[in-house]
Amino acid sequence: SRQMLPRVFLSQPLQNGVSRYTCQLKRITLKFCKFRPNSLGAREFIENGDFLEFARANPQVACYLKPRRNRPPVLQAEFANGSVQLARIDSFPAEFVRRWFWLMRGRSGDDLLPLHENLRSFHPSVQGVWTPFTFGRSVGLGDLPDSRHRPMSPSATELIQQLHRLQSARMS
């Protein structure tokens, strides 16, 4: 049930992205069978060149192929925090296998758990969280200038209208 799952704080691994982004995926292994029909999508993924395209696009990730006899296809991802995640890709088409590769590429390796709080700060404020209504009516509608107020000098539109009237008067 929901109460039995441990709750976690939303965190970013090793302050990732503060100076530059570091991919958390370190090794990805595609285990497949050369003969079984449920490995067809994995084999197509390899034969179409999608595996090589992923490996070339992500040189920081070690990509391995591991043929295994009479076993279902599995995608094994190892992350920088030491976690290993498996994805069974039985009878998936090559497009789904490609999506799993890119999904693992973007993950941090942390388990998917419900959040403990929606907001967390390393330096919490005693004042609380700021909202537009924090200070009440410090700037009320009475403090704003009247939109019907006109400056003493005529506007640009009024000047052009006056010039047009003068030229019309001269022509006639």
C-alpha positions in Angstrom: 0.0 0.0 0.0 1.0 3.6 -0.2 1.9 3.9 3.5 4.4 1.0 3.2 6.5 2.7 0.6 9.4 4.8 1.9 9.1 8.4 1.0 12.0 10.4 -0.3 13.0 14.0 -0.8 13.4 15.3 -4.4 17.1 15.5 -4.9 19.6 16.0 -7.7 22.6 13.6 -7.8 25.8 15.2 -6.8 24.6 18.7 -7.6 24.5 17.6 -11.2 24.1 20.5 -13.6 25.6 23.2 -11.3 28.7 23.6 -13.4 28.0 21.1 -16.1 25.8 18.1 -16.7 27.2 14.6 -16.0 25.3 11.6 -17.4 24.4 9.3 -14.6 24.2 6.2 -16.9 27.6 4.5 -16.9 27.0 1.1 -18.5 24.1 -0.3 -20.5 23.9 -4.0 -21.6 21.5 -5.5 -24.1 21.1 -9.2 -23.4 19.2 -11.1 -26.2 18.9 -14.5 -27.8 19.9 -15.0 -31.5 17.0 -17.4 -32.2 14.0 -16.9 -30.0 11.1 -14.9 -31.5 10.6 -12.7 -28.4 14.1 -11.2 -29.1 13.2 -10.1 -32.6 12.8 -6.4 -31.6 16.2 -6.4 -29.9 17.8 -8.0 -32.9 16.2 -5.5 -35.2 17.4 -2.7 -32.9 20.9 -3.9 -33.4 20.7 -4.7 -37.1 19.1 -1.4 -38.0 22.0 0.5 -36.6 20.1 2.1 -33.7 22.5 0.5 -31.2 25.5 2.0 -32.9 23.7 5.3 -33.2 23.1 5.4 -29.5 26.7 4.3 -28.7 28.1 7.1 -30.9 25.7 9.7 -29.5 26.7 8.8 -25.9 30.5 8.2 -25.7 30.4 8.5 -21.9 28.2 5.4 -21.7 29.8 1.9 -22.1 27.4 -0.1 -24.4 27.5 -3.9 -24.5 25.8 -6.6 -26.4 25.5 -10.0 -24.7 23.9 -12.8 -26.7 22.4 -15.5 -24.4 20.9 -18.8 -25.6 17.2 -19.5 -24.8 16.7 -16.5 -22.5 14.3 -13.6 -22.8 15.8 -10.2 -23.8 16.7 -7.9 -21.0 18.1 -4.3 -20.8 20.5 -3.8 -17.9 21.5 -0.3 -16.9 24.1 0.6 -14.3 24.3 4.1 -12.9 26.9 6.3 -11.2 25.2 5.8 -7.8 25.7 2.1 -8.0 22.1 1.0 -8.7 21.4 -1.5 -11.4 18.0 -1.5 -13.2 16.6 -4.2 -15.4 13.9 -3.8 -18.1 12.4 -6.9 -19.7 11.8 -6.2 -23.3 10.0 -9.4 -24.3 8.4 -9.1 -27.8 8.9 -5.4 -27.9 9.4 -3.9 -31.4 12.7 -2.1 -32.2 11.2 1.3 -31.6 10.3 0.4 -28.0 13.8 -0.9 -27.4 15.2 2.4 -28.7 12.9 4.3 -26.4 14.0 2.2 -23.4 17.7 3.0 -24.2 17.0 6.7 -24.3 14.8 6.5 -21.1 17.7 4.9 -19.2 20.1 7.5 -20.6 18.0 10.3 -19.0 17.4 8.6 -15.6 19.4 9.3 -12.5 19.3 5.7 -11.2 17.3 6.5 -8.1 14.2 4.4 -7.4 10.9 5.9 -8.3 9.3 6.6 -4.9 6.6 9.0 -3.7 7.9 12.4 -2.5 8.0 13.3 1.2 7.4 17.0 0.6 6.6 19.1 -2.5 9.1 21.7 -1.5 12.5 21.4 0.2 15.2 23.9 0.8 18.7 23.5 2.2 18.3 26.9 3.8 14.7 27.2 5.0 13.3 30.6 5.6 11.6 31.5 8.9 9.4 33.8 6.9 7.9 31.0 4.9 7.3 30.7 1.2 6.7 33.9 -0.8 3.5 34.2 -2.7 2.0 37.3 -4.4 -0.3 37.7 -1.4 2.5 37.5 1.2 2.4 41.2 2.2 -1.3 41.7 1.9 -2.4 44.9 0.1 0.9 46.8 0.3 0.2 48.0 -3.2 -3.5 48.5 -3.5 -5.5 49.8 -6.4 -5.8 53.2 -4.8 -2.0 53.7 -5.1 -2.0 53.2 -8.9 -2.3 56.2 -11.2 -5.6 57.0 -12.8 -5.7 55.7 -16.3 -7.8 58.7 -17.4 -5.0 61.1 -16.4 -3.7 63.0 -19.3 -0.3 64.8 -19.4 -0.2 68.5 -19.9 1.5 68.2 -23.3 -0.5 66.8 -26.3 0.1 63.3 -27.4 1.8 62.4 -30.7 -1.6 61.4 -32.2 -3.1 64.8 -31.2 0.0 66.6 -32.8 -0.5 64.8 -36.1 -4.2 65.6 -36.1 -3.4 69.3 -35.5 -0.9 69.3 -38.4 -3.4 67.6 -40.7 -6.0 70.2 -39.8 -3.6 73.0 -40.5 -2.5 71.6 -43.9 -6.2 71.0 -44.8 -7.0 74.6 -43.9 -4.1 75.9 -46.1 -5.1 73.8 -49.1 -8.7 75.1 -49.1 
